[in-house]
Amino acid sequence: MGNMKPPRTLGVLLAILGIGMIAGGFKLVMMGDNAYFVFVGAGVVLSGVFISLGKLLGAYVYGATLALVVVWSYLEVGINWEELLPRIVVPILVGIYIFSGNVRARLA
């Protein structure tokens, strides 16, 4: 990492997003829905915390969470691109950014 600062803003934003996902996910669970948003939110919070601390583990936690998003989405809608793409495009773009040289180089 050298003298480059960790991407704290990205990490904090991810953690806040994840907390919102967990809160909404618990509401959905109470209404009888599955726990998708609780699990994904927890992964996003953990990755955000590690990224804000400059830990490469945060990128890997996000990668694992992204895998969960893609698999779970596929299991719910199959290869119905009209339903699958809105579920996975933004998480994939965030993952590309996290693993880009701009962010990954600042993680140790």
Buried (B, 14 or more C-beta within 10 A) or exposed (E): EEEEEBBBEBBBBBBEBBBBBBEEBBEBBEEEEEBBBBBBBBBBBBBBBBBBBBBBBBBBBBBEBBEBBBEBBBEEBEEEEEEBEEBBEEBEEBBEBBBEEEBBEBBE
